[in-house]
Amino acid sequence: MPRSIVSAHMKKSLSRLKSGQILYDNGQYDEAIGAAYYSVFHAISALLSVKNLHFSSHKGVISNFNKEYVHTGLIC
């Protein structure tokens, strides 16, 4: 597992989460939702990277998260 990839995704995830909180606190709800989405996207990408799975599209990340974690019962 390339730790640098996992770390990079988690750093992006936390950054988007902080941005989302700032946006939310300032009444920018639509933008906060977008930041929250990208926070989760990068956290899931980090989780998939632990299994050495990397995808360039959102569709690839979502479908493989479902395949590897949701459908197996690891995450419900």
PEVENWO-V570188 format. One line per field, one symbol per residue. phi: phi as a letter, one per 40 degrees, with the letter a starting at -180 (. if undefined). psi: psi as a letter, one per 30 degrees, with the letter a starting at -180 (. if undefined). burial: I if it has 9 or more other ideal C-beta (glycine too) atoms within 8 Angstrom, else O. A space follows every 10 residues. Layout:
phi: ???
psi: ???
burial: ???
This chain:
phi: .cdccccccc cccccccccc cccccbgccc ccccccdccc dccccccccd cgbbbcbcdc ccccccccbc ccgcbb
psi: kjeeeeeeee eeeeeeeeee eeeefggiee eeeeeeeeee eeeeeeeefe ghkkkfleee eeefeeefee ffgek.
burial: OOOOIIOOII OIIIOIIOII IOIIOOOOOO OIIIIIOIII IIIIIIIIIO OOOOIOOOOI IIOIIIIIII OOOOOO
